[in-house]
Amino acid sequence: MMIEKNTKAYLAWAAVSLIWGTTYLAIKIGVNDLPPLLFAGLRWGIAGPVFIGILLINKQTLPQIKDYKHLAVIGILLLGITNALVVIAEIWLPSGLTALLLSTMPLFIVLIEFILSGAGFINIKIISGLFLCLLGVVIIFMDDLHALTEGENLSGILLLLLANISWAIGSHYSKRVKVNSHPLMAAAFQMTFAGILQIIAGVILGEVSKFSFTHDSLIAFLYLLIIASILGYGSYIYAISHLPVSFVTTYAYINPVIALMLGWFVLNEEINLIISMSAVIILLGVWLVRIGTINTYQK
């Protein structure tokens, strides 16, 4: 009975697992031709208002005035900063490797939660998971450790590190504030605020004169706008509103596998034994951290 009741929620989770695994390929194709901040900003800046319009047509109400500041903070941290950093990082890093490094996101959520609230404690499963994730990242560059310090690789990795931190802080903040709005309406406004920030940044940095669609970048943009933004992010918000967060975040194990395969199939990005081993080790580490976190909060 419960499964039937939550069928839509499980379908939403499945959509997130699939769709967000494909976004890395679309972003990589887009940044080959378009400046990153306007590419990202226009995606959210269009998707957010369109989503708001659809929800208003379906009789959903706008958030209360006092909630807009919270929606702005959450949107800027979760989408504005995080997504901008990921898009810029993919200028230098392969799409599959980007997804694999971002799969460590749950680790940062645990650490930020521990640092900012002191909730729970770091148990042996969490420590083991952290170690495995670090080991997996090191193994990726084992045959070419100096690549870690090369300008472009290092810049991309540092940006993804900051992206993980921004998402973790945004997740912590979103758990601490109460927004009296339908989850999908809240998501739509988060998209809008994120898009505004990215567009302003892109204009200030002089990206307008460089913005010109090619055939491939237009398809990538429309895919991210319609499928990844409206359907994907909306599905994520719907899923976490109806299913345990610990279950919904398992999408983090599926996304990098899809991204690695698509990067290899479409863009001829390398998948070798080292990368495959690293993927297994990192995802095992993320799983251990999730289990350790669940055990901690159940005590």
Secondary structure as UniProt FT lines:
FT   HELIX           2..5
FT   HELIX           7..31
FT   TURN            32..33
FT   HELIX           36..57
FT   TURN            58..59
FT   HELIX           65..67
FT   HELIX           68..75
FT   HELIX           76..81
FT   HELIX           82..89
FT   TURN            90..92
FT   HELIX           95..102
FT   TURN            103..104
FT   HELIX           105..117
FT   HELIX           124..140
FT   HELIX           142..149
FT   HELIX           151..176
FT   HELIX           183..204
FT   TURN            205..206
FT   HELIX           208..210
FT   HELIX           215..222
FT   HELIX           223..233
FT   HELIX           234..242
FT   HELIX           245..248
FT   TURN            249..250
FT   HELIX           251..267
FT   HELIX           273..298
//
